[in-house]
Amino acid sequence: MIYRQKVIIKRISIDKVIDAFHDINFVKFLISFQPVKIVHWVGIKNGLIAELKFWFIKWNSIKVEHQKYEKTNKKLYFVDRGIGLPLGLNHWKHEHIVEKMGENIIIKDRLDFLHDSIFIGYILYPILVIPIFLRKALYPIYFYINKSREK
């Protein structure tokens, strides 16, 4: 199952957005309105492991390995590949793309996951997509708040 979204951030430098993706406080902000806890997170470069717990009927753990990290002065790209998956999932891939497009920054999320049961996959779809969907509002709020703090 696949979910894609694109969020446009205006009037901010690509460097500030890329730096945010490397900052644990950004991750904490993105999960602060959800039943999610950080178990382990040290960064997003290749080979680094992140583990989060989220509440769905009980606390469930998801462990991902960061892969395909690429950073230039106009783009950031990395993948979270599931290596310890909950709820019977057998595949998890979350691509993060940050690109400069003219005066704006585009943040793209692409989530791809599979469950052995298509029926259960459809039940899980909203549960797994909502945290990413919320970023449509959370990304702009985070950068607006932090831009205000700089002044």
NORZIHU-V532133 format. One record per residue. N is the residue number from 1. RES is the residue in one letter. NEAR is the number of other C-alpha atoms within 8 Angstrom. D_LAST is the distance of its C-alpha to the last C-alpha in Angstrom with 2 decimals. Layout:
# NORZIHU-V532133
n->N res->RES near->NEAR d_last->D_LAST
n->N res->RES near->NEAR d_last->D_LAST
This chain:
# NORZIHU-V532133
n->1 res->M near->8 d_last->42.49
n->2 res->I near->7 d_last->39.45
n->3 res->Y near->9 d_last->36.16
n->4 res->R near->8 d_last->33.65
n->5 res->Q near->9 d_last->30.33
n->6 res->K near->9 d_last->27.64
n->7 res->V near->9 d_last->24.04
n->8 res->I near->9 d_last->21.93
n->9 res->I near->12 d_last->18.18
n->10 res->K near->7 d_last->16.66
n->11 res->R near->6 d_last->13.90
n->12 res->I near->10 d_last->13.20
n->13 res->S near->7 d_last->14.90
n->14 res->I near->13 d_last->18.09
n->15 res->D near->7 d_last->17.21
n->16 res->K near->8 d_last->14.41
n->17 res->V near->12 d_last->16.98
n->18 res->I near->10 d_last->19.78
n->19 res->D near->8 d_last->18.06
n->20 res->A near->9 d_last->17.52
n->21 res->F near->10 d_last->21.27
n->22 res->H near->9 d_last->22.04
n->23 res->D near->9 d_last->20.11
n->24 res->I near->10 d_last->22.22
n->25 res->N near->7 d_last->19.34
n->26 res->F near->11 d_last->19.12
n->27 res->V near->9 d_last->22.89
n->28 res->K near->9 d_last->22.81
n->29 res->F near->9 d_last->20.43
n->30 res->L near->10 d_last->22.80
n->31 res->I near->11 d_last->25.79
n->32 res->S near->8 d_last->24.48
n->33 res->F near->6 d_last->26.09
n->34 res->Q near->6 d_last->29.36
n->35 res->P near->8 d_last->32.32
n->36 res->V near->10 d_last->31.34
n->37 res->K near->8 d_last->31.14
n->38 res->I near->9 d_last->30.26
n->39 res->V near->8 d_last->33.37
n->40 res->H near->8 d_last->32.48
n->41 res->W near->9 d_last->29.63
n->42 res->V near->8 d_last->28.86
n->43 res->G near->9 d_last->27.39
n->44 res->I near->10 d_last->28.38
n->45 res->K near->9 d_last->30.45
n->46 res->N near->9 d_last->34.14
n->47 res->G near->7 d_last->36.42
n->48 res->L near->10 d_last->33.89
n->49 res->I near->11 d_last->34.90
n->50 res->A near->13 d_last->32.86
n->51 res->E near->12 d_last->34.53
n->52 res->L near->12 d_last->33.42
n->53 res->K near->12 d_last->35.44
n->54 res->F near->10 d_last->35.37
n->55 res->W near->9 d_last->37.46
n->56 res->F near->6 d_last->40.14
n->57 res->I near->4 d_last->43.31
n->58 res->K near->5 d_last->42.64
n->59 res->W near->8 d_last->40.05
n->60 res->N near->10 d_last->40.27
n->61 res->S near->11 d_last->38.99
n->62 res->I near->12 d_last->37.80
n->63 res->K near->12 d_last->37.55
n->64 res->V near->12 d_last->36.20
n->65 res->E near->14 d_last->36.27
n->66 res->H near->16 d_last->33.55
n->67 res->Q near->11 d_last->35.29
n->68 res->K near->8 d_last->35.02
n->69 res->Y near->12 d_last->31.61
n->70 res->E near->8 d_last->30.55
n->71 res->K near->8 d_last->27.32
n->72 res->T near->6 d_last->26.82
n->73 res->N near->6 d_last->23.98
n->74 res->K near->8 d_last->24.43
n->75 res->K near->12 d_last->25.65
n->76 res->L near->13 d_last->25.86
n->77 res->Y near->12 d_last->29.03
n->78 res->F near->14 d_last->30.67
n->79 res->V near->13 d_last->33.24
n->80 res->D near->12 d_last->33.81
n->81 res->R near->11 d_last->37.60
n->82 res->G near->12 d_last->39.27
n->83 res->I near->8 d_last->41.50
n->84 res->G near->8 d_last->42.03
n->85 res->L near->13 d_last->42.10
n->86 res->P near->8 d_last->42.78
n->87 res->L near->5 d_last->44.79
n->88 res->G near->7 d_last->47.28
n->89 res->L near->11 d_last->44.89
n->90 res->N near->9 d_last->46.31
n->91 res->H near->10 d_last->43.50
n->92 res->W near->13 d_last->39.68
n->93 res->K near->12 d_last->37.47
n->94 res->H near->11 d_last->33.78
n->95 res->E near->12 d_last->32.34
n->96 res->H near->12 d_last->28.62
n->97 res->I near->12 d_last->27.62
n->98 res->V near->14 d_last->24.20
n->99 res->E near->11 d_last->24.62
n->100 res->K near->11 d_last->22.86
n->101 res->M near->7 d_last->24.56
n->102 res->G near->5 d_last->23.66
n->103 res->E near->7 d_last->20.06
n->104 res->N near->11 d_last->19.98
n->105 res->I near->16 d_last->20.34
n->106 res->I near->13 d_last->23.42
n->107 res->I near->12 d_last->23.95
n->108 res->K near->12 d_last->27.65
n->109 res->D near->13 d_last->29.49
n->110 res->R near->12 d_last->33.26
n->111 res->L near->13 d_last->35.17
n->112 res->D near->11 d_last->38.89
n->113 res->F near->11 d_last->41.06
n->114 res->L near->10 d_last->44.76
n->115 res->H near->11 d_last->47.06
n->116 res->D near->8 d_last->50.84
n->117 res->S near->6 d_last->51.36
n->118 res->I near->7 d_last->50.02
n->119 res->F near->6 d_last->50.39
n->120 res->I near->8 d_last->48.23
n->121 res->G near->12 d_last->45.75
n->122 res->Y near->8 d_last->45.33
n->123 res->I near->8 d_last->44.91
n->124 res->L near->8 d_last->42.23
n->125 res->Y near->9 d_last->40.37
n->126 res->P near->8 d_last->38.21
n->127 res->I near->8 d_last->37.63
n->128 res->L near->8 d_last->36.37
n->129 res->V near->10 d_last->34.51
n->130 res->I near->8 d_last->32.59
n->131 res->P near->10 d_last->30.08
n->132 res->I near->9 d_last->29.33
n->133 res->F near->8 d_last->29.44
n->134 res->L near->8 d_last->26.79
n->135 res->R near->9 d_last->24.33
n->136 res->K near->11 d_last->24.44
n->137 res->A near->7 d_last->22.18
n->138 res->L near->9 d_last->20.61
n->139 res->Y near->11 d_last->19.22
n->140 res->P near->10 d_last->17.16
n->141 res->I near->8 d_last->16.10
n->142 res->Y near->10 d_last->15.02
n->143 res->F near->11 d_last->12.89
n->144 res->Y near->8 d_last->11.39
n->145 res->I near->8 d_last->10.65
n->146 res->N near->8 d_last->9.25
n->147 res->K near->8 d_last->7.11
n->148 res->S near->7 d_last->5.71
n->149 res->R near->6 d_last->5.55
n->150 res->E near->5 d_last->3.81
n->151 res->K near->4 d_last->0.00
